[in-house]
Amino acid sequence: MTLLALASCDVFYGKAQALHQVSLAIEPGEVVSLIGRNGAGKSTILKTLIGLNRTSRGHRLWKGDDVTLQRPDQLGRLGIAYVPEDRRIFSNLSVEENLRIATVMRRSGSWTVDRVYEMFPRLRERAAQPGDTLSGGEQQMLAIARGLLTNPEVLLLDEPTEGLAPLIVDQLVEAMRLINTEGMALLIVEQNLRVPMQLAHRQYVIDHGTIRWSGTTAELQSNRSEIEKLISL
């Protein structure tokens, strides 16, 4: 059974239509990427999946059930976690306090504060530091760690590697790979193919609020020149 899906969804910002009949699905334990240039509608899809955007047409589905009208907090309790592009850490709270707040969801699972410290040792080293003193890479680690602490079944990641040094990107890729090997599904939004080609089982390409292409990573490799034109327009 499909874990999380959008079925023929239209989304508007005021009178401007942002998504056009978008359908997208994530299977249990799967890594899916959503690729597109800046402004193509990638973040809008994630916000629709987590309930921050309302659909004017179409449905949001969780394990086959229609959850279109459920609020973000209700969707979080079902098992959906969202790591936004701007990370949204609490800058005046310590790393430890940021992590402890994430545990209030109280979903059962194997992810604990100690466990995320094992995955991201830098966070343990900086546990007492305020969030706004962290580097960009450390803030991204903290944002992902907070998502994990809700013990979700699917983690939605909005451009998790944007603007980061190659070494940090490699560390985050390995962290995402480990998270997935333990059975958690991931939806990763990126502007380029570097990370999706390393991690994703299936890929979607969006442009102007419309899904323009979807397929397996092997199929994307066969059509790579065509896809690169779509995401570089």
C-alpha positions as a Python dict, from the first residue, in 0.01 Angstrom:
ca = {
    (1, 'M'): (0, 0, 0),
    (2, 'T'): (127, 347, -90),
    (3, 'L'): (246, 536, 217),
    (4, 'L'): (187, 901, 122),
    (5, 'A'): (44, 1048, -197),
    (6, 'L'): (-107, 1347, -370),
    (7, 'A'): (-380, 1267, -621),
    (8, 'S'): (-456, 1525, -894),
    (9, 'C'): (-396, 1824, -665),
    (10, 'D'): (-441, 2188, -756),
    (11, 'V'): (-299, 2450, -518),
    (12, 'F'): (-337, 2828, -539),
    (13, 'Y'): (-158, 3119, -373),
    (14, 'G'): (-433, 3376, -390),
    (15, 'K'): (-545, 3382, -752),
    (16, 'A'): (-218, 3237, -883),
    (17, 'Q'): (-217, 2863, -943),
    (18, 'A'): (98, 2701, -802),
    (19, 'L'): (29, 2331, -867),
    (20, 'H'): (-161, 2182, -1160),
    (21, 'Q'): (-312, 1835, -1121),
    (22, 'V'): (-7, 1706, -934),
    (23, 'S'): (2, 1336, -853),
    (24, 'L'): (294, 1192, -659),
    (25, 'A'): (340, 880, -445),
    (26, 'I'): (590, 749, -191),
    (27, 'E'): (600, 381, -108),
    (28, 'P'): (705, 244, 235),
    (29, 'G'): (1083, 244, 274),
    (30, 'E'): (1141, 420, -58),
    (31, 'V'): (1364, 715, -143),
    (32, 'V'): (1194, 949, -389),
    (33, 'S'): (1343, 1270, -526),
    (34, 'L'): (1161, 1575, -654),
    (35, 'I'): (1381, 1776, -889),
    (36, 'G'): (1322, 2113, -1047),
    (37, 'R'): (1464, 2456, -1095),
    (38, 'N'): (1405, 2737, -846),
    (39, 'G'): (1037, 2837, -838),
    (40, 'A'): (915, 2521, -1012),
    (41, 'G'): (682, 2420, -727),
    (42, 'K'): (896, 2178, -528),
    (43, 'S'): (850, 2340, -187),
    (44, 'T'): (481, 2387, -258),
    (45, 'I'): (443, 2012, -299),
    (46, 'L'): (614, 1944, 35),
    (47, 'K'): (398, 2201, 211),
    (48, 'T'): (91, 2039, 56),
    (49, 'L'): (200, 1695, 174),
    (50, 'I'): (241, 1818, 533),
    (51, 'G'): (-82, 2020, 527),
    (52, 'L'): (58, 2374, 523),
    (53, 'N'): (-105, 2435, 184),
    (54, 'R'): (-470, 2363, 117),
    (55, 'T'): (-574, 2192, -203),
    (56, 'S'): (-854, 2344, -411),
    (57, 'R'): (-893, 2013, -594),
    (58, 'G'): (-753, 1667, -543),
    (59, 'H'): (-662, 1466, -234),
    (60, 'R'): (-385, 1393, 11),
    (61, 'L'): (-369, 1024, 98),
    (62, 'W'): (-202, 842, 387),
    (63, 'K'): (-193, 462, 357),
    (64, 'G'): (-498, 481, 133),
    (65, 'D'): (-701, 704, 366),
    (66, 'D'): (-806, 1052, 262),
    (67, 'V'): (-634, 1300, 497),
    (68, 'T'): (-688, 1610, 283),
    (69, 'L'): (-855, 1802, 564),
    (70, 'Q'): (-612, 1710, 841),
    (71, 'R'): (-389, 1974, 1001),
    (72, 'P'): (-6, 1961, 998),
    (73, 'D'): (6, 1854, 1364),
    (74, 'Q'): (-235, 1568, 1293),
    (75, 'L'): (-29, 1458, 993),
    (76, 'G'): (283, 1470, 1209),
    (77, 'R'): (124, 1235, 1458),
    (78, 'L'): (41, 996, 1176),
    (79, 'G'): (411, 972, 1091),
    (80, 'I'): (505, 1252, 849),
    (81, 'A'): (802, 1475, 932),
    (82, 'Y'): (898, 1789, 740),
    (83, 'V'): (1243, 1954, 733),
    (84, 'P'): (1192, 2293, 563),
    (85, 'E'): (1446, 2467, 344),
    (86, 'D'): (1505, 2740, 604),
    (87, 'R'): (1549, 2475, 879),
    (88, 'R'): (1338, 2665, 1137),
    (89, 'I'): (1561, 2587, 1433),
    (90, 'F'): (1512, 2790, 1750),
    (91, 'S'): (1809, 3025, 1735),
    (92, 'N'): (1796, 3131, 2101),
    (93, 'L'): (1774, 2773, 2232),
    (94, 'S'): (2065, 2534, 2270),
    (95, 'V'): (2114, 2235, 2043),
    (96, 'E'): (2001, 2008, 2327),
    (97, 'E'): (1687, 2216, 2388),
    (98, 'N'): (1604, 2213, 2015),
    (99, 'L'): (1624, 1835, 2019),
    (100, 'R'): (1424, 1788, 2338),
    (101, 'I'): (1139, 1997, 2199),
    (102, 'A'): (1114, 1759, 1903),
    (103, 'T'): (1045, 1465, 2136),
    (104, 'V'): (707, 1602, 2247),
    (105, 'M'): (542, 1426, 1952),
    (106, 'R'): (593, 1107, 2157),
    (107, 'R'): (560, 864, 1868),
    (108, 'S'): (723, 534, 1957),
    (109, 'G'): (1038, 438, 1771),
    (110, 'S'): (1411, 389, 1787),
    (111, 'W'): (1520, 750, 1736),
    (112, 'T'): (1629, 915, 2061),
    (113, 'V'): (1845, 1217, 2145),
    (114, 'D'): (2142, 988, 2214),
    (115, 'R'): (2090, 815, 1882),
    (116, 'V'): (2091, 1134, 1678),
    (117, 'Y'): (2406, 1240, 1864),
    (118, 'E'): (2564, 915, 1743),
    (119, 'M'): (2464, 996, 1385),
    (120, 'F'): (2574, 1361, 1412),
    (121, 'P'): (2866, 1380, 1660),
    (122, 'R'): (2905, 1752, 1593),
    (123, 'L'): (2570, 1812, 1758),
    (124, 'R'): (2687, 1638, 2075),
    (125, 'E'): (2999, 1856, 2075),
    (126, 'R'): (2781, 2167, 2046),
    (127, 'A'): (2492, 2054, 2267),
    (128, 'A'): (2508, 2362, 2491),
    (129, 'Q'): (2552, 2615, 2210),
    (130, 'P'): (2264, 2834, 2087),
    (131, 'G'): (2125, 2737, 1748),
    (132, 'D'): (2232, 3062, 1584),
    (133, 'T'): (2601, 2992, 1657),
    (134, 'L'): (2605, 2678, 1442),
    (135, 'S'): (2741, 2664, 1088),
    (136, 'G'): (2501, 2606, 800),
    (137, 'G'): (2591, 2238, 786),
    (138, 'E'): (2544, 2196, 1161),
    (139, 'Q'): (2206, 2369, 1144),
    (140, 'Q'): (2100, 2126, 871),
    (141, 'M'): (2212, 1833, 1086),
    (142, 'L'): (2006, 1974, 1372),
    (143, 'A'): (1701, 2019, 1150),
    (144, 'I'): (1721, 1659, 1026),
    (145, 'A'): (1782, 1530, 1379),
    (146, 'R'): (1466, 1706, 1501),
    (147, 'G'): (1267, 1540, 1223),
    (148, 'L'): (1405, 1200, 1319),
    (149, 'L'): (1310, 1249, 1683),
    (150, 'T'): (942, 1247, 1586),
    (151, 'N'): (1004, 887, 1473),
    (152, 'P'): (825, 933, 1141),
    (153, 'E'): (754, 680, 869),
    (154, 'V'): (842, 934, 600),
    (155, 'L'): (1081, 1229, 616),
    (156, 'L'): (1027, 1522, 377),
    (157, 'L'): (1353, 1710, 312),
    (158, 'D'): (1349, 2046, 132),
    (159, 'E'): (1688, 2106, -35),
    (160, 'P'): (1890, 1956, 252),
    (161, 'T'): (2228, 2012, 81),
    (162, 'E'): (2178, 2360, -65),
    (163, 'G'): (2474, 2591, -12),
    (164, 'L'): (2679, 2342, 188),
    (165, 'A'): (3043, 2245, 140),
    (166, 'P'): (3102, 1920, -52),
    (167, 'L'): (3237, 1741, 257),
    (168, 'I'): (2922, 1825, 455),
    (169, 'V'): (2705, 1719, 160),
    (170, 'D'): (2880, 1382, 157),
    (171, 'Q'): (2818, 1341, 531),
    (172, 'L'): (2449, 1424, 491),
    (173, 'V'): (2415, 1184, 198),
    (174, 'E'): (2557, 902, 410),
    (175, 'A'): (2325, 995, 697),
    (176, 'M'): (2022, 986, 466),
    (177, 'R'): (2137, 653, 326),
    (178, 'L'): (2159, 507, 678),
    (179, 'I'): (1819, 647, 773),
    (180, 'N'): (1665, 478, 470),
    (181, 'T'): (1837, 142, 529),
    (182, 'E'): (1647, 126, 857),
    (183, 'G'): (1317, 143, 672),
    (184, 'M'): (1224, 510, 675),
    (185, 'A'): (1091, 655, 349),
    (186, 'L'): (1243, 981, 225),
    (187, 'L'): (1123, 1247, -15),
    (188, 'I'): (1419, 1467, -108),
    (189, 'V'): (1376, 1796, -292),
    (190, 'E'): (1678, 1917, -490),
    (191, 'Q'): (1757, 2156, -775),
    (192, 'N'): (2020, 1933, -934),
    (193, 'L'): (2083, 1565, -989),
    (194, 'R'): (2389, 1508, -771),
    (195, 'V'): (2219, 1389, -451),
    (196, 'P'): (1912, 1226, -611),
    (197, 'M'): (2128, 1010, -838),
    (198, 'Q'): (2312, 877, -532),
    (199, 'L'): (2009, 804, -316),
    (200, 'A'): (1673, 790, -491),
    (201, 'H'): (1490, 485, -618),
    (202, 'R'): (1244, 695, -817),
    (203, 'Q'): (1246, 1053, -944),
    (204, 'Y'): (992, 1320, -1028),
    (205, 'V'): (1072, 1633, -1230),
    (206, 'I'): (852, 1938, -1186),
    (207, 'D'): (833, 2257, -1388),
    (208, 'H'): (583, 2542, -1363),
    (209, 'G'): (381, 2350, -1105),
    (210, 'T'): (336, 2045, -1327),
    (211, 'I'): (500, 1705, -1304),
    (212, 'R'): (686, 1684, -1636),
    (213, 'W'): (858, 1347, -1593),
    (214, 'S'): (870, 1055, -1351),
    (215, 'G'): (1053, 725, -1348),
    (216, 'T'): (1322, 517, -1188),
    (217, 'T'): (1675, 640, -1139),
    (218, 'A'): (1792, 404, -1414),
    (219, 'E'): (1535, 554, -1651),
    (220, 'L'): (1645, 905, -1555),
    (221, 'Q'): (2005, 814, -1636),
    (222, 'S'): (1892, 704, -1981),
    (223, 'N'): (1713, 1039, -2030),
    (224, 'R'): (1963, 1253, -1841),
    (225, 'S'): (2025, 1513, -2112),
    (226, 'E'): (1651, 1571, -2150),
    (227, 'I'): (1602, 1600, -1771),
    (228, 'E'): (1894, 1840, -1733),
    (229, 'K'): (1735, 2069, -1992),
    (230, 'L'): (1411, 2068, -1793),
    (231, 'I'): (1575, 2164, -1465),
    (232, 'S'): (1808, 2427, -1609),
    (233, 'L'): (1556, 2637, -1800),
}
